[in-house]
Amino acid sequence: MLLNRYTKVLCISDFVFDDLNKQRWSNLARCRFFVNTSRFQPDPATRSRVRTALAANGRFVLLVAAHLIRWKGR
């Protein structure tokens, strides 16, 4: 009921979009500016090898991947 009052509901993943679509929401739109974490998962062997090489085992690691384009304000 809460989401019906909005003109559009932006879904940041295919999972959210598919789930709301199954519930017959008519005001859905995909927002492709977010990373779909179900598609981007590390290969366990490569992850282990890279973390060991960088002495990052047991540490929090943040990876930022960006494509800078003019309309986003570079």
GUSEDO-639966 format. One record per residue (C-alpha): residue in three letters; z, y, x; residue number from 1. Coordinates in nm, 3 decimals, padded with zeros to 5 digits. Layout:
// residues N
<node><residu>ALA</residu><pz>Z</pz><py>Y</py><px>X</px><num>NUM</num></node>
...
// end
This chain:
// residues 74
<node><residu>MET</residu><pz>00.000</pz><py>00.000</py><px>00.000</px><num>1</num></node>
<node><residu>LEU</residu><pz>00.084</pz><py>00.240</py><px>00.281</px><num>2</num></node>
<node><residu>LEU</residu><pz>-00.255</pz><py>00.219</py><px>00.453</px><num>3</num></node>
<node><residu>ASN</residu><pz>-00.458</pz><py>00.269</py><px>00.134</px><num>4</num></node>
<node><residu>ARG</residu><pz>-00.381</pz><py>00.640</py><px>00.130</px><num>5</num></node>
<node><residu>TYR</residu><pz>-00.572</pz><py>00.697</py><px>00.455</px><num>6</num></node>
<node><residu>THR</residu><pz>-00.947</pz><py>00.760</py><px>00.465</px><num>7</num></node>
<node><residu>LYS</residu><pz>-00.987</pz><py>00.525</py><px>00.763</px><num>8</num></node>
<node><residu>VAL</residu><pz>-00.761</pz><py>00.276</py><px>00.934</px><num>9</num></node>
<node><residu>LEU</residu><pz>-00.853</pz><py>00.247</py><px>01.303</px><num>10</num></node>
<node><residu>CYS</residu><pz>-00.808</pz><py>-00.106</py><px>01.433</px><num>11</num></node>
<node><residu>ILE</residu><pz>-00.756</pz><py>-00.121</py><px>01.809</px><num>12</num></node>
<node><residu>SER</residu><pz>-00.840</pz><py>-00.490</py><px>01.840</px><num>13</num></node>
<node><residu>ASP</residu><pz>-01.067</pz><py>-00.746</py><px>01.680</px><num>14</num></node>
<node><residu>PHE</residu><pz>-00.755</pz><py>-00.940</py><px>01.579</px><num>15</num></node>
<node><residu>VAL</residu><pz>-00.616</pz><py>-00.649</py><px>01.376</px><num>16</num></node>
<node><residu>PHE</residu><pz>-00.957</pz><py>-00.574</py><px>01.224</px><num>17</num></node>
<node><residu>ASP</residu><pz>-01.017</pz><py>-00.938</py><px>01.124</px><num>18</num></node>
<node><residu>ASP</residu><pz>-00.667</pz><py>-00.976</py><px>00.982</px><num>19</num></node>
<node><residu>LEU</residu><pz>-00.688</pz><py>-00.664</py><px>00.766</px><num>20</num></node>
<node><residu>ASN</residu><pz>-01.044</pz><py>-00.751</py><px>00.666</px><num>21</num></node>
<node><residu>LYS</residu><pz>-00.921</pz><py>-01.089</py><px>00.538</px><num>22</num></node>
<node><residu>GLN</residu><pz>-00.677</pz><py>-00.892</py><px>00.322</px><num>23</num></node>
<node><residu>ARG</residu><pz>-00.980</pz><py>-00.709</py><px>00.178</px><num>24</num></node>
<node><residu>TRP</residu><pz>-00.915</pz><py>-00.364</py><px>00.322</px><num>25</num></node>
<node><residu>SER</residu><pz>-01.214</pz><py>-00.140</py><px>00.255</px><num>26</num></node>
<node><residu>ASN</residu><pz>-01.128</pz><py>00.154</py><px>00.483</px><num>27</num></node>
<node><residu>LEU</residu><pz>-01.136</pz><py>-00.023</py><px>00.821</px><num>28</num></node>
<node><residu>ALA</residu><pz>-01.299</pz><py>00.099</py><px>01.139</px><num>29</num></node>
<node><residu>ARG</residu><pz>-01.291</pz><py>-00.044</py><px>01.491</px><num>30</num></node>
<node><residu>CYS</residu><pz>-01.170</pz><py>00.183</py><px>01.768</px><num>31</num></node>
<node><residu>ARG</residu><pz>-01.329</pz><py>00.049</py><px>02.084</px><num>32</num></node>
<node><residu>PHE</residu><pz>-01.142</pz><py>00.284</py><px>02.318</px><num>33</num></node>
<node><residu>PHE</residu><pz>-00.859</pz><py>00.036</py><px>02.366</px><num>34</num></node>
<node><residu>VAL</residu><pz>-00.855</pz><py>-00.279</py><px>02.577</px><num>35</num></node>
<node><residu>ASN</residu><pz>-00.869</pz><py>-00.604</py><px>02.386</px><num>36</num></node>
<node><residu>THR</residu><pz>-00.604</pz><py>-00.798</py><px>02.577</px><num>37</num></node>
<node><residu>SER</residu><pz>-00.722</pz><py>-01.131</py><px>02.438</px><num>38</num></node>
<node><residu>ARG</residu><pz>-01.050</pz><py>-01.078</py><px>02.629</px><num>39</num></node>
<node><residu>PHE</residu><pz>-00.903</pz><py>-00.948</py><px>02.955</px><num>40</num></node>
<node><residu>GLN</residu><pz>-00.662</pz><py>-01.200</py><px>03.097</px><num>41</num></node>
<node><residu>PRO</residu><pz>-00.612</pz><py>-01.282</py><px>03.465</px><num>42</num></node>
<node><residu>ASP</residu><pz>-00.732</pz><py>-01.607</py><px>03.612</px><num>43</num></node>
<node><residu>PRO</residu><pz>-00.402</pz><py>-01.774</py><px>03.716</px><num>44</num></node>
<node><residu>ALA</residu><pz>-00.524</pz><py>-01.892</py><px>04.058</px><num>45</num></node>
<node><residu>THR</residu><pz>-00.685</pz><py>-01.559</py><px>04.150</px><num>46</num></node>
<node><residu>ARG</residu><pz>-00.384</pz><py>-01.368</py><px>04.018</px><num>47</num></node>
<node><residu>SER</residu><pz>-00.149</pz><py>-01.569</py><px>04.236</px><num>48</num></node>
<node><residu>ARG</residu><pz>-00.368</pz><py>-01.533</py><px>04.546</px><num>49</num></node>
<node><residu>VAL</residu><pz>-00.406</pz><py>-01.154</py><px>04.506</px><num>50</num></node>
<node><residu>ARG</residu><pz>-00.036</pz><py>-01.097</py><px>04.432</px><num>51</num></node>
<node><residu>THR</residu><pz>00.059</pz><py>-01.298</py><px>04.740</px><num>52</num></node>
<node><residu>ALA</residu><pz>-00.192</pz><py>-01.110</py><px>04.959</px><num>53</num></node>
<node><residu>LEU</residu><pz>-00.053</pz><py>-00.775</py><px>04.839</px><num>54</num></node>
<node><residu>ALA</residu><pz>00.312</pz><py>-00.884</py><px>04.865</px><num>55</num></node>
<node><residu>ALA</residu><pz>00.352</pz><py>-00.812</py><px>04.495</px><num>56</num></node>
<node><residu>ASN</residu><pz>00.520</pz><py>-01.134</py><px>04.383</px><num>57</num></node>
<node><residu>GLY</residu><pz>00.810</pz><py>-01.057</py><px>04.152</px><num>58</num></node>
<node><residu>ARG</residu><pz>00.703</pz><py>-00.693</py><px>04.108</px><num>59</num></node>
<node><residu>PHE</residu><pz>00.558</pz><py>-00.507</py><px>03.813</px><num>60</num></node>
<node><residu>VAL</residu><pz>00.191</pz><py>-00.426</py><px>03.874</px><num>61</num></node>
<node><residu>LEU</residu><pz>-00.013</pz><py>-00.174</py><px>03.678</px><num>62</num></node>
<node><residu>LEU</residu><pz>-00.392</pz><py>-00.180</py><px>03.690</px><num>63</num></node>
<node><residu>VAL</residu><pz>-00.591</pz><py>00.112</py><px>03.559</px><num>64</num></node>
<node><residu>ALA</residu><pz>-00.962</pz><py>00.066</py><px>03.501</px><num>65</num></node>
<node><residu>ALA</residu><pz>-01.151</pz><py>00.371</py><px>03.384</px><num>66</num></node>
<node><residu>HIS</residu><pz>-01.505</pz><py>00.478</py><px>03.324</px><num>67</num></node>
<node><residu>LEU</residu><pz>-01.508</pz><py>00.856</py><px>03.351</px><num>68</num></node>
<node><residu>ILE</residu><pz>-01.773</pz><py>01.010</py><px>03.129</px><num>69</num></node>
<node><residu>ARG</residu><pz>-01.842</pz><py>01.371</py><px>03.041</px><num>70</num></node>
<node><residu>TRP</residu><pz>-01.760</pz><py>01.359</py><px>02.667</px><num>71</num></node>
<node><residu>LYS</residu><pz>-01.412</pz><py>01.223</py><px>02.747</px><num>72</num></node>
<node><residu>GLY</residu><pz>-01.347</pz><py>01.532</py><px>02.958</px><num>73</num></node>
<node><residu>ARG</residu><pz>-01.391</pz><py>01.361</py><px>03.297</px><num>74</num></node>
// end
